[in-house]
Amino acid sequence: MPTYRSTPEFEHGLPESTGVLLVNLGTPDAPTTGAVRRFLKEFLSDPRVVEYPRLIWWLILNLVILLVRPSRSAAAYQKIWTTQGSPLLVHSQAIANKLRERMTSVAEDSVHLELAMTYGEPAIADAVDKLLAKGVRRIVTLPLYPQYSGTTTAAVFDAVAREFGQLRWLPESRFINDYHDASGYIDALAASVRENWQENGRGEKLLMSFHGVPQSTLRNGDPYHCQCQKTARLLAENLGLADDEWLLSFQSRVGREEWLGPYTDKTVMALGKQGLRRVDVICPGFSTDCLETLEEIAMQNAGFFSAAGGGTLHYIPALNARDDHIQFLAKLVQQHIENWPSGADESSRRATRDRAVAMGATA
């Protein structure tokens, strides 16, 4: 017989409040082979991430990938690790702190926010428990993925649903699927590009590089490819770019399976062969800078571009905790919670508690 968790520290008559569960992918807790192996095992064991038959994939993962890839990835993490820790976690925490402060100042009712990672720490289970302990009875989940993908956004939903499935008293729940074409998101991207151009000059082309996924996901109905295309088109229009001034590509492919194209590494090499002096790169699918932007783009692909005959591959940072990014995310959350029925007023809550105590409740 299953045992369900009770709401922690529940008291009758407490004010009901709204919680925001802010979720990013996750990161190793250290740039070491052991830490990376633990992270990769959890990440790559998720059937949302790799849709191979489970037994076959278990053999590939445990007998090949986890023996080879952790040391390589650890070396890459060491290049970008900061004194504060993993860039993805540091930037995610900064977003959470600023967003929590902004939501507290603009929301009419009490709003609590917790940061969680789909894989690693801080865990979704712990974040949910913290929200419930604060009297939260309504939770909106915001994955920090502008474009929806079954490999990322749906993995967040699965993880949250698993935690909710263990609770005796479920909170009301809303889930934000994507924001790939939201005007505030596009405006923030465009502003970051313009500001970068003002400070550092402008390249001959702007490359928009998104994280890749297998081509099979598109054939099976995943909207990710289409949403990336729309984000890129809207950003180009906002910046007033002509068709020959920007390109779209997909990075981070692994294995022999065909992935969404064109591939970023091949694209930058082709641009290098054209002898371009400078190409600017932005990664609109990443809300925070991380291994894939700081090491793969700003280091690896910059080397590919130079080796092919190009000049400088200039990386434009992710939105991270920019004020316009925070302002947009706060507005996005507010749109999803503003019509949620609020709890009873203080006098009604007091009466509820008194009645419960009269009937034998301890609190």
C-alpha positions in Angstrom: 0.0 0.0 0.0 1.5 3.4 -1.0 2.3 6.0 1.6 1.6 9.6 0.7 3.4 12.5 2.1 1.4 15.0 4.2 1.6 18.7 3.8 4.4 19.8 6.1 3.5 21.9 9.2 -0.1 22.4 8.1 -2.3 24.6 10.3 -6.0 25.3 9.9 -6.6 29.0 9.0 -3.2 29.8 7.5 -3.3 32.1 4.5 -3.1 30.2 1.2 -0.5 31.6 -1.1 0.9 31.0 -4.6 4.2 29.3 -5.4 6.4 29.6 -8.4 8.6 26.6 -9.2 11.4 27.9 -11.5 13.2 25.0 -13.1 16.4 24.7 -15.2 18.1 21.6 -16.5 20.8 21.1 -13.9 24.6 20.8 -13.6 27.3 18.7 -11.9 28.1 19.9 -8.4 31.8 20.0 -9.3 34.0 19.9 -12.4 35.3 16.5 -11.7 35.0 13.2 -13.5 33.0 11.6 -10.6 30.6 14.5 -10.3 30.0 14.7 -14.0 29.5 10.9 -14.2 26.8 11.1 -11.5 25.1 14.0 -13.3 25.3 12.4 -16.8 23.9 9.1 -15.5 20.8 10.8 -14.1 20.4 13.0 -17.1 20.9 10.4 -19.8 18.9 7.8 -18.0 15.7 9.9 -18.5 13.7 8.4 -21.4 12.6 11.9 -22.3 16.2 12.7 -23.2 17.0 9.5 -25.0 14.2 7.6 -26.6 16.1 4.4 -27.3 14.8 1.0 -26.1 15.7 0.9 -22.4 17.8 -2.3 -22.3 19.8 -1.3 -25.3 20.3 2.2 -24.0 21.3 0.9 -20.6 24.1 -1.1 -22.1 25.3 1.8 -24.3 25.1 4.3 -21.4 26.8 2.2 -18.7 29.3 0.3 -20.8 30.4 3.0 -23.2 29.3 6.6 -22.5 29.8 6.7 -18.8 33.3 5.2 -19.2 34.4 7.8 -21.7 32.4 11.0 -21.7 32.7 12.1 -18.0 36.4 12.8 -18.1 36.0 14.8 -21.3 33.1 16.8 -20.0 34.9 17.4 -16.7 37.8 19.0 -18.6 35.3 21.2 -20.5 33.6 22.2 -17.2 36.9 23.1 -15.7 37.4 25.8 -18.4 34.2 27.6 -17.4 33.9 26.9 -13.7 33.8 30.0 -11.5 34.7 30.6 -7.9 30.9 30.6 -7.2 30.4 27.3 -9.0 28.7 26.2 -12.2 27.7 29.2 -14.4 24.3 27.6 -15.1 23.5 27.3 -11.4 25.0 30.8 -10.5 23.0 32.5 -13.2 19.8 30.5 -12.4 20.1 31.5 -8.7 20.5 35.2 -9.8 17.4 34.9 -11.9 15.5 33.3 -9.0 16.6 35.9 -6.5 15.7 38.9 -8.8 12.4 37.3 -9.9 11.4 36.5 -6.3 12.1 40.1 -5.3 10.1 41.5 -8.2 7.2 39.1 -7.8 7.0 40.0 -4.1 6.8 43.7 -4.9 4.1 43.5 -7.7 1.9 40.6 -6.7 -1.3 41.4 -4.7 -1.2 38.1 -2.8 1.7 36.4 -1.2 4.0 34.7 -3.8 6.8 32.4 -3.0 9.5 31.2 -5.4 11.9 28.3 -5.3 14.5 27.3 -7.8 15.0 23.6 -8.8 16.9 21.5 -11.3 15.5 18.6 -13.3 18.7 16.8 -12.6 21.0 17.4 -9.6 20.6 20.0 -7.0 18.5 21.8 -5.9 16.1 19.0 -6.4 12.5 19.5 -7.5 11.3 17.4 -4.5 13.0 19.7 -2.0 11.7 22.9 -3.8 8.1 21.6 -3.8 8.4 20.8 0.0 9.7 24.3 0.7 6.7 25.8 -1.1 4.2 23.6 0.7 5.8 24.4 4.0 5.1 28.1 3.3 1.4 27.5 2.9 1.5 27.4 -0.9 -1.7 25.8 -2.3 -1.3 26.9 -5.9 1.9 26.3 -7.9 2.9 27.5 -11.3 5.9 25.8 -12.9 8.1 27.8 -15.2 10.8 25.8 -17.0 13.5 28.1 -18.2 13.2 26.8 -21.8 11.8 29.4 -24.2 11.1 26.7 -26.8 9.1 23.6 -25.9 10.8 20.3 -26.4 9.9 16.8 -25.1 13.5 16.4 -24.2 13.5 19.3 -21.8 10.1 20.9 -21.0 8.3 17.6 -20.8 11.0 16.2 -18.6 10.3 19.0 -16.1 6.6 18.1 -16.2 7.3 14.4 -15.6 9.6 15.3 -12.6 7.0 17.6 -11.1 4.2 15.1 -11.6 6.2 12.4 -9.9 6.6 14.6 -6.8 2.9 15.6 -6.9 2.0 12.0 -7.2 3.5 11.3 -3.8 1.5 14.0 -2.0 -1.7 13.3 0.0 -3.1 16.8 -0.6 -2.3 18.0 -4.1 -1.8 21.7 -4.8 -3.5 23.3 -7.7 -1.1 23.4 -10.6 -0.4 25.4 -13.7 2.5 24.8 -16.2 4.0 27.2 -18.6 4.9 25.3 -21.8 7.0 27.8 -23.7 7.4 31.5 -24.5 9.3 31.3 -27.8 7.4 34.1 -29.5 6.4 36.3 -26.5 7.1 40.0 -27.3 8.9 40.6 -24.0 11.3 37.7 -24.6 12.1 38.8 -28.2 12.5 42.4 -27.1 15.0 41.4 -24.4 17.0 39.3 -26.9 17.1 42.2 -29.4 18.1 44.7 -26.7 21.0 42.4 -25.6 22.2 42.2 -29.2 22.0 46.0 -29.8 23.8 46.7 -26.5 26.5 44.3 -27.4 26.9 45.8 -30.8 27.1 49.3 -29.3 29.9 48.2 -26.9 31.9 45.8 -29.1 31.1 46.7 -32.7 29.1 44.5 -35.1 30.0 41.4 -37.0 29.3 40.8 -40.7 26.6 38.2 -39.8 24.5 37.1 -36.8 24.3 33.4 -36.2 21.5 32.2 -33.9 22.5 28.8 -32.5 20.0 26.6 -30.8 20.6 23.3 -28.9 20.0 20.4 -31.3 17.7 17.4 -30.9 17.4 14.3 -33.1 15.6 14.8 -36.4 13.2 12.0 -35.3 11.7 14.3 -32.7 10.5 16.6 -35.5 9.0 13.7 -37.5 7.2 12.5 -34.3 5.5 15.8 -33.7 7.8 17.8 -31.4 7.3 21.5 -32.0 10.8 22.5 -31.0 12.2 23.0 -34.6 9.3 25.2 -35.6 9.5 27.3 -32.4 13.2 27.8 -32.9 12.6 29.0 -36.4 9.9 31.4 -35.2 12.1 32.8 -32.5 14.9 33.4 -35.0 12.7 35.0 -37.5 11.1 37.4 -34.9 14.5 38.3 -33.5 15.8 39.1 -37.0 12.7 41.2 -37.7 13.1 43.1 -34.4 16.7 43.9 -35.3 15.8 44.9 -38.8 18.2 42.3 -40.4 18.1 41.4 -44.1 17.9 37.7 -45.0 21.6 37.6 -45.8 22.6 39.1 -42.5 21.6 36.2 -40.2 21.6 32.4 -40.0 20.1 29.7 -37.8 21.9 26.6 -36.7 21.7 23.7 -34.2 24.6 22.7 -31.9 25.6 20.0 -29.5 24.7 16.9 -31.6 26.1 13.5 -30.4 26.1 10.1 -31.9 25.5 8.9 -35.4 21.8 9.7 -35.6 20.7 12.6 -37.8 19.9 15.7 -35.8 18.2 19.0 -36.7 20.3 21.0 -39.1 22.2 22.9 -40.2 24.8 22.1 -37.7 26.5 24.9 -35.9 30.1 23.6 -36.2 29.8 23.0 -39.9 28.1 26.4 -40.3 30.9 28.4 -38.6 33.5 26.4 -40.6 31.8 27.3 -43.8 31.7 31.0 -42.8 35.3 30.8 -41.9 36.2 29.5 -45.3 34.4 32.6 -46.8 37.1 34.7 -45.0 34.6 36.6 -42.8 36.4 38.9 -40.3 33.8 38.6 -37.6 30.6 36.6 -36.9 28.4 37.3 -33.9 26.7 34.3 -32.2 23.7 34.3 -29.9 22.0 31.3 -28.4 18.3 32.2 -27.9 17.3 28.8 -26.6 19.5 29.2 -23.5 18.1 31.4 -20.7 21.4 31.2 -18.8 25.0 30.8 -19.9 26.3 27.2 -19.4 28.7 24.7 -20.8 27.1 24.7 -24.2 27.4 28.5 -24.6 30.6 29.3 -22.8 32.7 26.3 -23.8 31.1 24.9 -26.9 30.3 28.2 -28.7 32.7 30.8 -27.3 35.7 28.4 -27.2 35.3 25.3 -29.4 33.4 26.9 -32.3 35.5 30.0 -32.1 38.4 27.8 -32.8 36.7 26.1 -35.7 35.9 29.5 -37.2 39.5 30.7 -36.9 41.0 27.5 -38.1 38.8 27.6 -41.2 40.1 31.0 -42.2 37.8 33.3 -40.3 38.6 36.0 -37.9 36.6 36.4 -34.6 33.6 34.4 -33.6 32.0 36.8 -31.0 29.6 35.3 -28.5 26.7 37.5 -27.2 25.8 36.3 -23.7 22.5 34.7 -22.7 19.9 36.9 -21.1 20.8 35.6 -17.6 19.6 38.0 -14.9 19.2 41.1 -17.1 16.5 43.4 -15.8 14.4 43.2 -19.0 14.6 39.4 -18.8 13.4 39.4 -15.2 10.7 41.9 -16.0 9.5 39.7 -18.8 9.5 36.5 -16.7 7.6 38.3 -13.9 5.0 39.4 -16.3 4.7 35.9 -17.8 4.2 34.4 -14.3 1.7 37.1 -13.4 -0.3 36.3 -16.5 -0.6 32.7 -15.4 -1.6 33.5 -11.8 -3.7 36.6 -12.0 -7.0 34.8 -12.5 -6.3 32.2 -9.9 -8.9 32.5 -7.1 -7.3 33.9 -4.0 -7.7 32.6 -0.5 -10.1 33.8 2.2 -9.5 37.0 4.1 -8.0 37.0 7.6 -11.3 37.0 9.5 -12.6 34.1 7.5 -9.3 32.2 8.1 -9.6 32.8 11.8 -13.2 31.5 11.8 -12.1 28.4 9.9 -9.3 27.8 12.5 -11.7 28.3 15.4 -14.2 25.8 13.9 -11.5 23.2 13.3 -10.2 23.5 16.9 -13.8 23.2 18.2 -14.1 19.9 16.3 -10.9 18.5 17.7 -8.1 19.8 15.5 -4.9 20.6 17.3 -4.3 23.6 15.1 
